[in-house]
Amino acid sequence: MDLTYPAEAEAFRAEIRAWLEEHLPERWTDDDFEMSDEEREAFNVEWTAKLFEGGWICASWPTEYGGKGLSTMQAVVLNEEFAKVGAPMRGDFFGDTLVGPTILQWGSEEQKKQFLPGILAGQTRWCQGFSEPEAGSDLAALQCKAELDGDEWVINGQKVWTTQAQHADYVFLLARTNPDEAKHAGISYLLVPMDQPGVEIRPIPQVDGSGEFNEVFFSDAKCPKDNVVGGVNNGWKVAMTTLGFERGTSATTSHRRFEVELDAITEVARANGKSEDPVVRQRLAHAHSKVQIMRINGLRSLSATVNKKKDLGVAAIGATNKMFWSEYHRDVMELWTEIAGMQSLVLDGVYEENSTNPNRRRGKANYPVNAMQAAFFFSRSETIWGGTAEVQRNIVGERVLGLPKEPKPAK
């Protein structure tokens, strides 16, 4: 690694800390700090407004589009300081982290003027319409189609595992606009309004009753002709940009949630005596080493970005990162159930029917999971969404190690 935090980044760090101290609720960082349902709901609304007023939503965007024009290292410091105190940092993940930067890179000036202000203010909610029942890891096999009819695209098809679709104002959607082209071609990237008669949303309830995931059906849904980002039939390239934003942010902070979670698991082991078991201690130590590998890999990736290096080692880190953390999380949550034993089956969580916090799973009243149980359930999906672990291994083998491509099944 060749990474130094410049003086201006450290000065910026002091500015962020001062702002957080002024605007976060009193005792926010205390271990015993709690909010009632009503207080949390009010905080979620007020905090987004404070982030907007402070200019922290999309702060790395160019100043001409409402951002602060932060450098890479300033953006890293911003992530670090918010993560240290556990402060929410965005109004809408899909908006300001995925589709917003995509519009900045590929969109027309008219699209930027139309869509960026709502994202910047945390007022427009988005969801991602990529995966389909027969096009998950093999995304280019998608069949949802869009046909131009005058000044509108008419969309028919289905998307699945669409997170937060039931709350979204828009979906950034991949649709096949030229069925005669090869499967990676003939795809366009559309910005489609969700509140219209041709869009049907069906939640996919999870075992705890929560329903972030959805099926979405499009039946002659409409989209303005000019809502194509990056040009007609160029959607695959645009989508790869979006996925790059999804996997490339928060290089020095993405390991933190695993660090906090592992500390909690270790405390359970101490409390019930399992920490005296040498096998358990070894497994906890192994888990700790993997979290530190995530931290170091983040620093290496950041170093490569700052120094504009493109060597094979860094490429390998980027290709394996998703596979590494998702399989780690699945395994460590299974370790938690073994350490906690029968207690891991006790439903002692708090049911929050009216919670507006997008990061809090909203289950059902008769199945109130606690934080660790919710993490266990969600970890089962993490080796699948964003590219299955099996597909990630193929990518690493073929694109990084130069191994022969996996044989295709005979027709």
Secondary structure, DSSP 8 states (H G I E B T S, - for coil): ------HHHHHHHHHHHHHHHHHS-TTTTSTT----HHHHHHHHHHHHHHHHHHT-TTTTS-GGGTS----HHHHHHHHHHHHHHT----S-HIIIIIIHHHHHHH--HHHHHHHHHHHHTT---EEEE--BTTBSSSGGG---EEEEETTEEEEEEEE-S-TTGGG-SEEEEEEES-TTS-TTSSEEEEEEESSSTTEEEEE---TTS----EEEEEEEEEEEGGGBSSSTT-HHHHHHHHHHHHHHS-TTTTTHHHHHHHHHHHHHHHHHTGGGSHHHHHHHHHHHHHHHHHHHHHHHHHHHHHTT---HHHHHHHHHHHHHHHHHHHHHHHHHHHHHGGGGG-------TT---TTS----TT----HHHHHHHHHHHHTTTTS-HHHHHHHIIIIIS----------
